Structures are given as C-alpha cells and as structure tokens.
Amino acid sequence: MPLGLWIRKATWVFAIIETIHIMALAVLLGTMIVVDLRLLGFGMRRQSTAEVARLLAPWTWGSLVVMVLTGVSLFTSEAVRLSRSAPFAYKMLFLALAIAAHFTIHSRATTVGIREGAGFGKVAACLSIIFWLGVALAGRAIAFL
C-alpha cells in the first residue's frame, strides 16, 4: 500500500504525524524567535547573537528536518486536496521565503564579527519572524478550507 493511502486510511497515523509536525514547528519557531529577539537586542545579552545561534542550531536543524519529513508524509495523504488549497500555497511560499532568508541574510546577520544591534540584523530578524509566522498561520488555515 502506498504511503499516502496508508496514512489516510489508518485510524491514528495521520493524527500522530500531524502532532509530530506541529511539535517540530513549535521547536523551530521557538529557536528562531530566540535568535531573532537577540538580533533585535532583546534578552540573552551575555551571549553574542552568533553564540546564541550556534547553541540553538542543532534544535533548529533537527526540528526543520522532522518538520519537512512529516510535512511530506502529510502531503502524500492529501495531495489532491492540498494542490487546490490557497492556504497550502501560501504556506509553501512562506516556507520558501523563510528558508531562503535563513540561508542568506539571517545566516549573515548571525555570523561572528557582525556588529551587534546593526540595522541589517534587525531587518533579518523581522523578515524571519514574518516568514516563519506566515508558515505557521497558513498551515493552521489549511484545516479550515
């Protein structure tokens, strides 16, 4: 039986995968917001932004991997419905923007040697918060449409 069909037909599989997906998103958002708030000059002032980002990187990466794997699994069970869903399209757009921003401006803003509190870091933090919250909110909207 194909993975998507099994997920859709089994009684608890979809719910379990979705729960893991949401928990991974919560961890990802938590780590990103801590780093973004540090970039904005709030909290954890004893550590540099680069140090905070480095300490949280394993949690960020691990949750991103889990989120993508569970997201692909969930998509396979509802591909037809999701292909016509505007919230899903927005979620994918925000996810692409969030990942692109993370690997470009966000990673540059959290490197060693970047001046703390620089305007560039604040812009990177604001964009990161907007994009990752966009992922979460659009994902939540999928259930209602």
N, C-alpha and C positions, 0 to 999 in steps of 0.2 A: 504494500500500500504506500503511495507517495506521502511524503512528509506532511504537506499541506492538508491533504484529506484526512490523515490520521489525527492531526491537531484539531481540525474542525469537528470530527466525529467523536473523539474520545471525550468522556464526561468532564474531566478536570484538567486536561492538558493545556487547553487554551488559557484558562484562568491562572494556572501555575506559571506558565511562560510570561503572561502579561504582568503578573505580580513581580516576577524577577526583573522584567523590563523596566517597570516603574521604579523599583528599588534602585536599579543601576542608574536610572536617570536622576533620582534624588541624590545619590552619591556624587554623580558627575556635576550636577548643579551646585551642590554644596562645596565641592573643591574649587570649582570655577569662581563661585561668588566670593569665597575667602580670598583667592588670589586677586580678583577684581577689586574687592574692597581695599586690599593692601595697595593696589595700584592707585586707587583714589585717595589714599592717605589715611584710611581708617583701620585701626586695630593692628595688632602684632608689630608694633613699631620697633621692637628689639631685634627683629629679623628683617633682612632686606627682602624686597619683592622676589628677587631671584632665588633666595634661600627658601622662602615660603613655597614658591612654585616647584622647586626641586623636591622639597619634602612631600608635597601632595601629588607629585607626578605619578607615582605608582597607583594611587587611588583613582586619579583621573583616567589614566590609560586603561586600567583594569575595568572600570565601570563603562568606559566607551566601548571596549571590546565586547563586554557582556550585553550592553545595550544594542549594539549592531547585530550580534548573533541572535538575540531573542527577537529583535525587530524584523530581521529577515524571516525567521520562523513564523512570526505572526502574519507577516505579509503573505507568505505562501498559502496560508489558510484562508485568506480573504482577498486574493489578488484582483479578482474581477470587480468586487465592490470598491476596493480602495483605488483602483485605476480611474474610477469616475468620481472620486471624493475630492472636493476642493480643499477641505482641511488637511487631507493627506498630502496634497500637492504643496500646500503652504508649509507643512511640517518638513517635507523634503527640501524645499527652498531654504527654510531657516537652518536646517541641518547642514546643507552645503555651504551656506554663508558662515555659519558658526565654525565649521571645520576649516574652511579657507582662512577665516580671520585668525583662528587659533594658530595655524601653521605659518602665518605671515606676520601680521602686526602684533598679535598677542605674544608670540614667542620672542619677537624682537624686544618688546617692552619689558619682558621678564628676564632678560639676559643680564649677566654681571656687567657692570660698567655703565649701564643706563642710569642717568640721574634720577634719583627718587623724586616723585611728585611732578615729573615733566608732563607737559600737556599731551605729548604723544601717548604716554601711558594711560592717561585719563580717557583719551579718545578710544584707545584699545579696550579699556575696561568697560566703558559704556556700550560699545558695539558688542562686546562679548556678552554682557548681561542681556541686551536686547535680543540678540540672536538665540541664545540658549533658552531664555524665557519664551521666545517665539516657538521654539521646538516643543517645549512643554505644553504651552497653551493650545497650539494647533493640534498636538497629539490628543489632548483632552477633548477637543472639539470633534475628533473623528467619531467618538462614541455617540454623538448626538445627531449625526447626519448620515 
